[in-house]
Amino acid sequence: MKAESPYVVCDDMPGRYAVQRKCDGIVVGYILQVADSWEIEEPTQLEGPNRPSRNAVGQSKPLSFKSHDDAALFLCMRGRAYQKIVSIEDPAQSLEIRITPNFDDSPWSTCLRGHWKATLFDGAKSVGHCCADSLEGAKREGLRKAYYTTSLPEYSLQQMSDEGWMDTPDPAPQSS
């Protein structure tokens, strides 16, 4: 059963669509249909209310996705995180896993721009991370990293990655 999407996509102009988060009603940006893919239009400056200019000098290569759902979800989750608390071996010991989209293209970024980043936290301290090219992949890899000391069967990881994730504002945004 597929979870309900956290966004709504609205026509803005031909080939350009606004992405609005359902939780707060904010239009977080725009996606564009380009040939056989979908790109996130990233603003470098605003031209009027929420009108980004495209292809400015020095702007990174646009993020490209296979489907409009992939592009819209990635954009919708900017500044937000999917979070899950998992108990490791001893129920008193738990880790938090935060899955966030990576928009950073700096040379110090630990994940590729356009990938999902799973960061593990022990309290407020980051204790590891991993990257994947899909949200589902990042959830599975984050769980795999959290449970590295135990051997969970693949079906358990899949079941755990499908349930119990909360979409919340990212309490500690990382530059990557």
NORFEN-V660911 format. One record per residue. N is the residue number from 0. RES is the residue in three letters. SS is DSSP state (2 for helix, 1 for strand, 0 for the rest). OMEGA is omega in degrees with one decimal (999 if undefined). NEAR is the number of other C-alpha atoms within 8 Angstrom. Layout:
{{N:RES:SS:OMEGA:NEAR} {N:RES:SS:OMEGA:NEAR}}
This chain:
{{0:MET:0:-178.1:2} {1:LYS:0:179.9:3} {2:ALA:0:177.4:4} {3:GLU:0:-177.9:4} {4:SER:0:-179.1:6} {5:PRO:0:-175.8:9} {6:TYR:1:172.7:11} {7:VAL:1:177.4:9} {8:VAL:1:-177.3:9} {9:CYS:1:175.3:8} {10:ASP:1:174.8:8} {11:ASP:1:174.2:7} {12:MET:1:-176.2:6} {13:PRO:0:178.0:5} {14:GLY:0:-178.5:7} {15:ARG:1:-174.6:11} {16:TYR:1:176.6:12} {17:ALA:1:176.5:13} {18:VAL:1:-178.3:16} {19:GLN:1:177.0:14} {20:ARG:1:178.9:13} {21:LYS:0:-173.1:9} {22:CYS:0:-177.4:5} {23:ASP:0:177.0:5} {24:GLY:0:-177.4:7} {25:ILE:0:170.8:7} {26:VAL:1:-173.8:8} {27:VAL:1:178.8:10} {28:GLY:1:-173.3:13} {29:TYR:1:171.9:11} {30:ILE:1:-176.9:15} {31:LEU:1:173.2:11} {32:GLN:1:-178.1:11} {33:VAL:1:-177.5:8} {34:ALA:0:-177.9:5} {35:ASP:0:-179.0:6} {36:SER:1:178.9:11} {37:TRP:1:179.9:15} {38:GLU:1:172.4:13} {39:ILE:1:176.6:14} {40:GLU:1:-177.5:11} {41:GLU:0:-178.1:10} {42:PRO:0:169.3:9} {43:THR:0:173.5:9} {44:GLN:0:-178.6:6} {45:LEU:1:175.5:10} {46:GLU:0:-175.4:8} {47:GLY:0:-176.5:5} {48:PRO:0:176.3:5} {49:ASN:0:178.6:7} {50:ARG:0:-179.7:8} {51:PRO:1:172.4:11} {52:SER:0:-173.1:11} {53:ARG:0:174.2:8} {54:ASN:0:176.7:5} {55:ALA:0:179.3:7} {56:VAL:0:178.3:4} {57:GLY:0:-179.9:4} {58:GLN:0:177.6:7} {59:SER:0:174.5:5} {60:LYS:0:-178.5:4} {61:PRO:0:175.0:8} {62:LEU:1:-175.4:8} {63:SER:1:-177.8:10} {64:PHE:1:-178.1:10} {65:LYS:0:-177.1:9} {66:SER:0:178.1:8} {67:HIS:2:177.0:11} {68:ASP:2:179.2:6} {69:ASP:2:-179.5:9} {70:ALA:2:-178.4:15} {71:ALA:2:179.1:13} {72:LEU:2:179.9:11} {73:PHE:2:179.8:9} {74:LEU:2:-179.1:12} {75:CYS:2:-175.0:13} {76:MET:0:175.6:10} {77:ARG:0:-179.0:9} {78:GLY:0:178.9:8} {79:ARG:1:-179.9:10} {80:ALA:1:165.2:14} {81:TYR:1:-175.4:12} {82:GLN:1:176.0:12} {83:LYS:1:174.2:10} {84:ILE:1:179.5:8} {85:VAL:1:176.0:9} {86:SER:1:-178.2:10} {87:ILE:0:177.9:10} {88:GLU:0:-179.6:6} {89:ASP:0:-178.8:7} {90:PRO:0:178.9:7} {91:ALA:0:179.9:5} {92:GLN:0:179.4:8} {93:SER:1:176.1:11} {94:LEU:1:172.8:13} {95:GLU:1:175.3:12} {96:ILE:1:176.7:15} {97:ARG:1:178.3:13} {98:ILE:1:-178.8:14} {99:THR:1:174.4:14} {100:PRO:1:179.1:12} {101:ASN:0:176.9:12} {102:PHE:0:-174.2:6} {103:ASP:0:176.4:9} {104:ASP:0:179.2:8} {105:SER:0:179.2:5} {106:PRO:0:-179.3:4} {107:TRP:0:-179.4:5} {108:SER:0:-178.1:10} {109:THR:0:177.4:5} {110:CYS:0:176.1:11} {111:LEU:0:175.1:10} {112:ARG:0:-177.8:9} {113:GLY:0:176.5:10} {114:HIS:0:175.3:12} {115:TRP:1:-178.2:15} {116:LYS:1:174.5:15} {117:ALA:1:179.0:15} {118:THR:1:178.8:13} {119:LEU:1:-179.8:14} {120:PHE:1:171.1:13} {121:ASP:1:-169.8:10} {122:GLY:0:179.6:6} {123:ALA:0:-174.8:5} {124:LYS:1:175.3:6} {125:SER:1:-178.4:9} {126:VAL:1:176.8:8} {127:GLY:1:176.4:7} {128:HIS:1:173.1:11} {129:CYS:1:-174.3:12} {130:CYS:1:176.6:12} {131:ALA:1:-178.9:11} {132:ASP:0:175.9:9} {133:SER:0:177.3:8} {134:LEU:2:-180.0:9} {135:GLU:2:178.1:8} {136:GLY:2:179.1:9} {137:ALA:2:177.4:16} {138:LYS:2:-179.7:11} {139:ARG:2:-178.7:12} {140:GLU:2:175.7:12} {141:GLY:2:177.0:14} {142:LEU:2:179.5:12} {143:ARG:2:179.9:9} {144:LYS:2:179.4:9} {145:ALA:2:-176.8:10} {146:TYR:0:-175.8:10} {147:TYR:0:-178.4:7} {148:THR:0:178.5:4} {149:THR:0:179.1:6} {150:SER:0:176.2:6} {151:LEU:0:176.4:7} {152:PRO:0:-178.1:6} {153:GLU:2:-179.6:6} {154:TYR:2:177.2:6} {155:SER:2:177.7:8} {156:LEU:2:179.8:12} {157:GLN:2:179.8:9} {158:GLN:2:-179.7:8} {159:MET:2:-178.4:10} {160:SER:2:-179.2:12} {161:ASP:2:-173.3:8} {162:GLU:0:169.9:6} {163:GLY:0:178.9:7} {164:TRP:0:178.7:9} {165:MET:1:174.9:8} {166:ASP:1:-177.1:8} {167:THR:1:171.7:8} {168:PRO:1:179.9:7} {169:ASP:0:-175.2:9} {170:PRO:0:-179.5:4} {171:ALA:0:-178.2:4} {172:PRO:0:179.2:6} {173:GLN:0:175.8:4} {174:SER:0:172.6:5} {175:SER:0:999:8}}
